[in-house]
Amino acid sequence: METTILNRKEAMLTANAIRSDILAMLPPGKVGHLGGSSSIADIMSCLYFHHMNINPKNMKDPDRDRILLSKGHSVLAQYAALTELGVIDRNELKTLKTYGSVLQGHPDMERTPGIEAVTGSLGQGLSVGLGLALGLKLEKSKGRVYVICGDGELSEGQVWEAAMAGSVFKADNLTAIIDLNGIQATGTTEETFPIPNIAEKWEAFGWNVIQLDGHDVVAIHKALEEARNFKGKPSVLVARTIKGKGFSFAENKAAFHNGSLTDEQYKIALEDLEKIKNEVEKS
């Protein structure tokens, strides 16, 4: 069994750096997806820096692992991870969502290095990821495919079509990750479109289901290891997260799904990240 070694402190500091880069893209007054981007920062840290087979100097390696953000509006977390890897120039962060920038509001494979597919129309990313995974099998590639979905987009029927096909075709090189933060653009998923028993639903569709705390880097690490070594079925990580994680004023608030920060909130955000960094370094 192939295993990777996780440095817990390093993974947590990388997640904090990802949140710092997200903040750098969203200066006061600039509208952007702080909440859903920060909720997946710990998952991004573990994927990009501990699990995925990628070479930052050759992001077109045919045997590389792929990651797709079905919840494309949270691409700030992916831009941040790619910046920490050196794939994206740090100077680009301040150009987010400006004309001509390589960093647009949703993933664009033609424009941004390290992006594997155009996504953002919710509910479609898992289908794209399944197609990629099956194609890699046909090519006998060692590459794996990771697709991050929002819990809100699970109300889209195409998600479940892909879920059915994934198990039928035994796509065990495919891992879906559900960002289960419970909040959508305008309120909670419970208020907007409740989907009870999410883990049981995936299990019924024939997937290997792993439930975890999506901010516990050790749990994320173990779950990704299990998924990588599980054979015969695709795996899904049902990750409980907090929208706006790391920013005290934004946690669990729909207003920061796609909002802007005031000068005072930006100052607090910087202080929050510095406090977390100091606590992790002392731990």
ABEGO torsion letter per residue (X at the ends): XBBBBBBAAAAAAAAAAAAAAAAAABBBGBBBBAAAAAAAAAAAAAAAAAABBBBAABAABAABBBBBBABAAAAAAAAAAAAAAGABBAAAAAABGBBGBABBABBBAAABBGBABBBGBBGAAAAAAAAAAAAAAAAGBABBBBBBBBAAAAABAAAAAAAAAAAAAGBAABBBBBBBAGBBAAEBAAAABBBBGAAAAAAAAGBBBBBBBAABAAAAAAAAAAAAABBGBBBBBBBBBBBGBGBAAABGBAAAABBBBBAAAAAAAAAAAAAAAAAAAAX
